[in-house]
């Protein structure tokens, strides 16, 4: 199947341990969209509870997350939240850059990305 890639999409993942199924769904969905090349550009941004949750994922969800990182689609996680939840080191070991969330979100919105929030 061929898709016409005309949209730029940002997956904003906020869900965490309070909604693990939703967080897992976000990671799996983003990974599948990236693999299928359904958009002109796909990026992922982590914020809030997702940062703590991501630091603990395993199995298929961890593999999907690693695919996102490997594809260069993971922008970053919020440096302030990562430090607050004391997961900054764990996230960095997973290949996650830590940057100010507000600046990164503004960048994508100002550059025409459609934001999909989980």
N, C-alpha and C positions, 0 to 999 in steps of 0.2 A: 504494500500500500504506500502511495506517495502522498506526502503532506506538503502543502505550500506553507513555508515558514515565513510568516509576516509579523508575528508577535514576539515580543520579548517578555519573558515571564520571570517573576521573582516569587519563589516559594518562601513565605515567612512562617517559620515553624516556632510556635510559642508553647504548644501543648507539651506536658511533661508527665511526671509520675502520677499526677492527679487524673490523667486521661491517657494511659499508655497505649491503648489501641489507636487512639487518634494520632499520637506521635508516631507510632509505627506506620500507620497509613500514610502520613505525610512523607516520611522517608522513602517508603516503597513507591509511592506515586511519583515523587520527584525523580527518583532513580529511573523508573520506567520511561518517564517523559524524556529524560536526557538520552537514554539508550535509543529510543525511537526517533530522536531528532525532530520532534513535533513542533518545535518553536525555533525561531531565528536564534535566540539565545535564552538559556535557562540558568538562573542563579538561585542559590539557597542562602538564606540568612537565618541564624538562630538567635532567639531572644528569650529571656526569662526562664521559666521552668524547663524549657526544652534543653537548656544547656546542662543542667544537672542530670537530666534523664539520658541525654546522648552519651554522657561520660560513662554510663553503665550498660549500654546496649551490647547484645551478643547475638550469635546465630545469623539467620538470614537478614535481619534488620541491620546488623553490623556490616555484613557484606554489602548490602545496598548502600549504606552510608559510605563505606570505603569506595564504592564505585562513583558516588557523587564527588568525593574528594579527588579521586583519580582522574576524573573528567575535567577537573578545574572549575567545577560549577559551584563549589561551596565558597561563598564570599568570606563570611566570618561569623563569629559570635560576639556578643557584647562583652567587652573587657571588664566593665564595672560589675555586671552580673556574675561573670565567671569568677571574679575575685571574691564577691560577696558569698557565693555558694562554695567557695574554695575548690573549684574544679578547673581553674586556669591551667595548671600543669597537665592534668589528665587530658583536657581538650587539645592543648598544644601537641601532646604526644600522639594524638589521633590525626594530626595534620590540620587542625583548625586555627586560623588566624584570629587574634583577639583585637577588635577595633571598636571605636565608639559607635554604638548602634544608631543613634540619631543621624550621624553623618552618613552612614552607609545607606540607611533607608532613604534619606533625602536624595542621595546620588541616583538611586534606581528610579524613584518617582520622577525626579527631574529629567531623567533620560528616557522616559516613556515606557517603562516596564509596567505590565499588568501585575498587581500584587494579589497572590492567592495565599490566604492565611489559614493555617491549621492550628 
